[in-house]
């Protein structure tokens, strides 16, 4: 275990012994200077997650440890100004994969670097206007299109300017932002990491208008307009064997409009719902028969759409407070490789891990995905030792929207299988996934999570190559102050 992990555990034990004591030992000068620390450790085991082949012991069939440390400092010299900086160190340990991000699913290494650094000029109690400038997280709605992707060991931030108007009396707010995604520093063969900080790419520009209201007491209503202009296919990451991976999609100039509706908790007598629909148009470096995906500069007309729906009911009076939910996610795929139109929905900057199965085999792109969820909170007694325990079981079934397009992984860029003659004639049912996840927080500053997932092969997988089932298990600890 790293030295900083032991120090963090010692700090946690000290704080736990002072539970309820004031002031917070990480808050100084009457709260005008506040430190924060987070250490996350996740042990993962994956089998057949990339090749679906029991006959091959691939580098990706492995047991490895992901470690991430964050250190932050918030200064609040006056009520209307916040200055925040956060560093992050991320490592993939005991893995057979190269320490190169994104290649063969590797998390890779990113030694201590600047994750966030921003000025927040706002005082919502006195003025509806606010400005946030600098390196920061962007999160819109449930993060289906724009999110921090915190499951990933690097997560995601942007160099951005965000202007906010928050009219609390009228229950309306709107964000206007311009941003560039921050790329993990370039990594070359033989671990040639370079010596510079992570930076954003001037060839990948992102902007949006995102508005919402809670004027209807039973739901949040949000609408958005997003623009992304990416003039190249970078960054590309290369491992020692010459394998390459692209982190943030292909060349594009795409506009996205959408609507999101989500019920207000506790307002519908146990029922809850969510709907999100998005439509895209513009130009994209789509695919041609001899180049998949096409990164050679050919721009195609782009037109695509996606829909997500959820409906659930919670039996609040029952002992384990069960919630049963159903969901359906759909995103268009490209129906022809040879025409001048790209119809494959571009997933932008999502946090897909929350939606399309814990194994991260799918994105909001070229899919039909019905699913069922059962969530239990066994201990309702707030004085019980297990009061913060939840258990969730999810079942997903996956079809391709069209088997003329690829099967895309969670980042919406990497492909599991590309179209083949056999695949085009196959049933579009890819397979199904069962996910069991347990969350428990024994004390405020510790969160524990464990999960197991199994993927059951489907007809499309069988028709396009190796077709063994796949497994994924993990145990995670997050210590935060």
C-alpha positions in Angstrom: 0.0 0.0 0.0 1.3 3.5 -0.8 2.5 5.7 2.0 -0.2 8.3 1.3 -2.9 5.7 1.7 -1.6 4.8 5.2 -1.4 8.5 6.1 -5.0 8.9 5.0 -6.2 5.9 7.1 -4.4 7.4 10.1 -6.1 10.7 9.5 -9.4 9.0 9.2 -8.9 7.2 12.5 -8.1 10.5 14.1 -11.1 12.2 12.8 -13.3 9.3 13.7 -12.1 9.6 17.3 -13.1 13.2 17.2 -16.6 12.6 15.7 -18.9 15.4 16.5 -16.0 17.7 17.6 -15.8 21.2 16.3 -14.3 22.8 14.4 -13.5 20.5 11.4 -9.7 20.0 11.5 -9.5 20.4 7.7 -11.3 23.8 7.9 -9.2 26.8 8.9 -9.7 30.5 9.5 -13.4 30.2 10.2 -14.1 28.2 7.1 -12.2 30.6 4.7 -9.6 27.9 4.0 -10.8 24.3 3.6 -8.7 21.2 2.6 -10.2 18.0 1.1 -8.6 14.6 0.7 -9.9 11.5 -1.1 -8.2 8.1 -1.6 -9.9 5.5 -3.7 -8.8 1.9 -4.1 -10.6 -0.5 -6.4 -9.7 -4.2 -7.0 -11.0 -5.5 -10.3 -11.0 -8.9 -11.9 -12.1 -9.3 -15.5 -12.4 -12.4 -17.6 -13.2 -12.4 -21.4 -14.2 -8.7 -21.2 -12.4 -7.9 -24.4 -11.9 -11.1 -26.5 -14.8 -13.3 -25.2 -12.5 -16.2 -25.6 -11.9 -18.8 -22.9 -9.1 -20.4 -25.0 -6.9 -17.3 -24.8 -5.4 -16.0 -21.5 -5.3 -12.4 -22.7 -3.5 -9.5 -21.0 -7.0 -8.1 -20.3 -8.0 -11.2 -18.4 -6.5 -10.0 -15.2 -6.7 -9.1 -11.5 -5.5 -5.5 -10.9 -5.7 -2.7 -8.4 -6.7 0.9 -9.3 -5.5 3.6 -7.0 -6.5 7.3 -7.0 -5.5 10.1 -4.6 -7.0 13.6 -4.7 -5.9 16.6 -2.7 -7.9 19.9 -2.8 -7.8 23.3 -1.3 -10.8 25.8 -1.2 -10.3 29.4 -0.3 -13.3 31.7 0.4 -11.8 35.1 1.2 -15.3 36.8 0.8 -18.8 35.5 0.5 -19.0 35.9 -3.3 -15.6 34.4 -4.3 -14.4 30.8 -4.1 -10.9 29.7 -5.3 -10.4 26.0 -5.7 -7.5 23.8 -6.7 -7.3 20.0 -6.8 -4.5 17.6 -7.7 -4.9 14.0 -8.6 -2.6 10.9 -8.8 -3.9 7.8 -10.6 -2.2 4.4 -10.9 -3.0 1.0 -12.3 -1.1 -1.6 -10.2 -0.3 -5.3 -10.6 -1.7 -5.4 -14.2 -0.2 -7.1 -17.2 -1.4 -4.3 -19.4 0.9 -1.5 -20.5 0.5 1.6 -18.3 -1.0 3.4 -21.3 -4.5 5.0 -20.8 -7.4 3.6 -22.9 -5.4 1.0 -24.9 -7.0 -2.5 -24.3 -9.1 -1.0 -21.6 -6.2 0.0 -19.5 -6.6 2.8 -16.9 -2.9 3.4 -17.1 -0.9 5.8 -14.9 -1.1 9.6 -14.6 1.3 10.9 -11.9 0.2 13.8 -9.7 -1.4 16.4 -12.0 -3.7 19.3 -11.9 -7.3 18.1 -12.0 -9.2 21.3 -11.1 -8.3 25.0 -10.7 -11.1 27.5 -10.9 -12.6 30.8 -9.7 -16.3 30.8 -8.7 -17.7 34.3 -8.5 -21.3 33.9 -7.1 -23.6 34.5 -4.2 -27.0 32.9 -5.0 -28.5 34.3 -1.8 -28.0 37.9 -3.1 -27.5 37.8 -6.8 -28.8 35.3 -9.5 -25.7 35.6 -11.7 -22.6 33.5 -11.2 -19.4 32.9 -13.1 -17.1 29.9 -12.9 -13.8 30.1 -14.8 -11.0 27.5 -15.1 -10.4 23.8 -14.9 -13.6 22.2 -13.6 -16.1 19.4 -13.8 -19.1 19.8 -16.1 -22.2 17.8 -15.3 -25.6 18.1 -17.1 -28.7 16.3 -16.0 -28.0 12.6 -15.2 -24.7 12.8 -17.2 -25.9 10.8 -20.2 -24.2 13.3 -22.5 -22.0 15.5 -20.3 -20.5 14.2 -17.0 -17.4 13.8 -14.8 -17.2 10.0 -15.5 -16.0 9.5 -11.9 -15.9 5.7 -12.2 -12.9 6.0 -14.5 -9.6 6.3 -12.6 -8.8 9.6 -14.3 -12.4 10.9 -14.4 -13.0 13.9 -16.6 -12.6 17.7 -16.3 -12.7 20.6 -18.7 -11.0 23.9 -19.2 -14.2 26.0 -19.2 -16.0 29.2 -18.6 -19.6 28.7 -17.2 -22.1 31.6 -16.7 -25.0 30.7 -14.6 -28.3 32.5 -14.0 -30.3 31.1 -11.0 -33.7 32.7 -10.4 -34.6 30.9 -7.2 -38.0 32.7 -6.6 -39.2 31.6 -10.0 -37.5 28.2 -9.8 -35.6 28.6 -13.0 -31.9 28.3 -13.9 -29.7 28.3 -17.0 -26.1 27.6 -17.7 -24.1 28.9 -20.7 -20.7 27.4 -21.1 -17.7 27.0 -23.4 -15.2 24.3 -22.8 -12.4 22.1 -23.9 -12.0 18.6 -22.5 -8.7 17.9 -20.6 -6.7 15.1 -22.0 -4.4 12.9 -20.0 -0.9 13.8 -21.1 0.4 12.0 -24.2 1.8 8.6 -23.7 4.2 7.0 -26.2 5.7 3.5 -26.7 8.0 2.2 -24.0 6.3 4.3 -21.4 7.5 7.6 -22.8 5.2 9.8 -20.7 6.6 13.2 -21.3 7.0 15.8 -18.5 4.1 18.2 -19.0 0.8 18.7 -17.3 -2.5 17.4 -18.7 -3.9 20.0 -21.1 -6.9 20.7 -23.3 -6.9 20.6 -27.0 -7.7 23.7 -29.0 -8.9 21.5 -31.8 -11.8 20.1 -29.7 -14.3 22.8 -28.7 -17.5 22.2 -26.8 -20.2 24.7 -25.8 -23.8 24.5 -24.5 -26.9 26.1 -23.2 -28.6 24.0 -20.5 -31.7 25.3 -18.7 -34.1 23.8 -16.1 -37.1 24.6 -14.0 -38.9 23.0 -11.0 -42.0 25.2 -11.6 -44.0 22.0 -11.8 -43.8 20.7 -8.3 -43.8 17.0 -9.3 -40.9 17.2 -11.8 -37.7 18.8 -13.0 -37.9 19.9 -16.6 -34.7 20.6 -18.5 -33.8 21.5 -22.1 -30.4 21.9 -23.8 -28.5 22.8 -26.9 -25.0 21.5 -27.2 -22.3 22.1 -29.9 -19.1 20.2 -30.4 -16.5 21.1 -33.0 -13.6 18.7 -33.3 -11.2 19.2 -36.2 -9.1 16.1 -35.8 -9.1 12.5 -34.5 -6.7 13.1 -31.6 -5.6 12.2 -29.0 -4.3 8.8 -29.9 -2.5 6.6 -27.4 -0.1 3.9 -28.3 1.3 1.0 -26.3 4.5 -0.9 -26.6 3.1 -3.3 -29.2 1.9 -0.5 -31.4 -1.8 -0.8 -30.5 -3.6 2.5 -30.5 -6.8 3.8 -29.0 -8.7 7.1 -29.3 -10.1 8.6 -26.1 -12.5 11.3 -27.3 -14.0 10.4 -30.6 -13.6 11.4 -34.2 -13.6 14.6 -36.2 -17.0 16.3 -36.1 -19.1 19.4 -36.1 -22.3 18.4 -34.4 -25.3 20.1 -32.8 -27.5 18.3 -30.2 -30.8 19.5 -28.8 -32.6 17.6 -26.1 -35.3 17.5 -23.4 -35.2 15.8 -20.0 -38.0 15.2 -17.5 -37.5 13.7 -14.1 -39.9 13.3 -11.3 -39.4 14.9 -7.9 -38.7 12.4 -5.2 -41.7 11.8 -2.8 -44.2 13.6 -4.9 -45.9 10.8 -6.8 -46.9 8.3 -4.0 -44.0 6.0 -4.5 -43.8 6.3 -8.3 -40.8 7.8 -10.1 -40.0 8.4 -13.8 -37.5 9.9 -16.2 -37.4 10.7 -19.9 -34.6 12.1 -22.0 -34.6 12.5 -25.8 -31.9 14.0 -28.0 -31.5 14.8 -31.7 -28.3 15.5 -33.5 -27.4 17.1 -36.9 -24.2 18.4 -38.5 -21.2 16.8 -40.0 -19.0 13.9 -38.7 -16.1 11.8 -39.7 -18.3 8.8 -40.0 -17.4 5.5 -41.6 -16.8 4.2 -45.1 -16.5 0.6 -46.2 -12.7 0.5 -46.1 -12.2 2.7 -43.0 -13.9 2.0 -39.7 -14.2 4.3 -37.8 -13.1 6.8 -40.4 -10.4 9.1 -39.0 -9.0 10.2 -42.4 -10.8 13.5 -42.7 -13.8 12.6 -44.8 -16.8 14.4 -43.3 -20.3 13.0 -43.8 -23.7 14.6 -43.1 -24.7 13.6 -39.6 -28.3 13.0 -38.4 -29.0 10.8 -35.3 -31.2 10.5 -32.2 -31.4 8.8 -28.8 -34.1 8.2 -26.2 -34.0 7.1 -22.6 -37.0 6.2 -20.3 -37.3 5.0 -16.8 -40.3 4.1 -14.6 -40.2 2.8 -11.0 -42.2 2.2 -7.8 -40.9 2.2 -4.2 -42.8 0.3 -1.5 -41.8 2.7 1.3 -43.9 0.9 4.0 -42.2 -2.5 3.5 -39.3 -3.5 5.7 -36.6 -3.5 3.0 -38.1 -0.5 1.1 -37.8 -2.2 -2.3 -37.8 -0.2 -5.5 -38.7 -2.0 -8.7 -37.9 -0.2 -12.0 -37.9 -0.7 -15.7 -35.9 1.2 -18.3 -35.4 1.4 -22.0 -32.5 3.1 -23.8 -32.3 3.5 -27.5 -29.7 5.2 -29.7 -29.5 5.2 -33.5 -26.7 3.5 -35.5 -25.5 4.0 -39.1 -27.7 1.9 -41.4 -25.3 2.1 -44.4 -21.6 2.1 -44.6 -21.6 3.3 -48.2 -23.8 6.4 -48.3 -22.9 10.0 -47.4 -24.8 10.1 -44.1 -23.6 9.1 -40.7 -26.5 8.1 -38.4 -24.5 6.8 -35.4 -25.4 8.9 -32.3 -22.4 10.7 -30.8 -22.4 10.2 -27.1 -20.2 13.3 -26.4 -18.7 13.2 -22.9 -21.0 10.9 -20.9 -20.8 8.9 -17.6 -22.1 5.7 -19.3 -21.1 3.4 -16.4 -24.3 4.3 -14.6 -26.7 3.2 -17.3 -25.8 0.4 -19.7 -24.4 -2.3 -17.5 -21.5 -2.4 -15.0 -19.2 -4.2 -17.4 -19.0 -1.1 -19.7 -19.6 -3.0 -22.9 -22.1 -0.4 -24.3 -22.6 3.3 -24.9 -25.7 5.4 -25.8 -24.9 4.5 -29.4 -26.3 1.9 -31.8 -28.3 0.1 -29.1 -31.7 -1.1 -27.9 -31.4 -1.7 -24.2 -34.4 -2.7 -22.0 -33.6 -3.4 -18.4 -35.1 -4.2 -15.0 -33.8 -3.0 -11.6 -34.5 -4.1 -8.1 -33.1 -2.0 -5.2 -33.3 -2.9 -1.5 -32.5 -1.0 1.6 -32.6 -3.7 4.2 -32.0 -1.7 7.4 -34.5 1.2 8.0 -33.5 1.7 11.6 -31.2 4.8 11.6 -29.5 3.6 14.7 -28.6 0.2 13.3 -24.9 -0.5 12.4 -26.0 -1.4 8.8 -28.3 1.6 8.3 -26.4 2.8 5.2 -26.6 -0.5 3.3 -28.2 -0.9 -0.2 -28.3 -3.9 -2.5 -29.2 -3.6 -6.2 -29.8 -6.2 -8.9 -29.9 -5.1 -12.6 -30.7 -7.1 -15.7 -30.0 -5.7 -19.1 -30.7 -7.1 -22.6 -28.9 -5.7 -25.6 -29.6 -5.5 -29.3 -27.8 -3.4 -31.9 -30.0 -0.7 -33.5 -28.5 -1.9 -36.7 -25.9 -4.5 -37.5 -24.5 -2.3 -40.3 -22.8 -0.3 -37.5 -20.4 -1.4 -34.9 -20.9 -2.5 -31.3 -19.4 0.3 -29.2 -17.9 0.2 -25.7 -18.8 2.6 -22.9 -16.7 5.5 -24.2 -18.7 5.5 -27.5 -15.4 5.3 -29.5 -13.8 1.9 -29.0 -15.5 -1.0 -30.8 -16.1 -4.5 -29.5 -17.0 -5.8 -32.9 -17.0 -4.1 -36.3 -19.4 -5.0 -39.1 -18.7 -8.2 -41.0 -20.6 -10.1 -43.6 -21.6 -12.7 -41.1 -22.6 -10.0 -38.6 -24.8 -8.2 -41.1 -26.9 -11.4 -41.6 -27.0 -12.2 -37.9 -29.7 -11.7 -35.3 -29.0 -8.3 -33.7 -29.3 -9.7 -30.1 -25.8 -9.2 -28.6 -26.5 -10.7 -25.2 -27.6 -9.9 -21.7 -26.0 -8.8 -18.5 -26.7 -9.4 -14.8 -25.2 -6.9 -12.3 -25.2 -7.2 -8.5 -24.0 -4.2 -6.6 -23.8 -3.6 -2.8 -23.1 -0.3 -1.2 -22.3 0.3 2.5 -21.0 3.4 4.4 -20.0 2.4 8.0 -19.0 5.9 8.8 -19.5 9.2 7.1 -16.0 9.4 5.5 -15.9 5.8 4.2 -17.9 4.3 1.3 -17.6 0.7 0.4 -18.9 -0.9 -2.8 -18.7 -4.4 -4.2 -20.1 -5.9 -7.3 -20.3 -8.9 -9.6 -21.5 -9.0 -13.2 -22.0 -11.8 -15.8 -22.5 -11.3 -19.5 -24.5 -14.0 -21.3 -23.6 -14.4 -25.0 -26.2 -13.7 -27.7 -26.7 -14.5 -31.3 -24.7 -11.6 -32.7 -21.7 -12.4 -30.5 -21.8 -16.0 -31.7 -22.0 -14.9 -35.3 -19.0 -12.5 -35.3 -16.2 -14.4 -33.5 -15.3 -15.8 -30.2 -18.4 -16.1 -28.1 -17.7 -17.1 -24.5 -19.5 -15.5 -21.6 -17.7 -12.8 -19.6 -17.3 -12.0 -15.9 -16.4 -8.9 -13.9 -16.0 -8.4 -10.2 -14.8 -5.6 -8.0 -14.4 -4.3 -4.5 -13.9 -0.6 -3.9 -13.1 1.7 -0.9 -13.5 5.4 -1.0 -12.1 7.5 1.9 -13.1 11.2 1.8 -12.6 14.2 4.1 
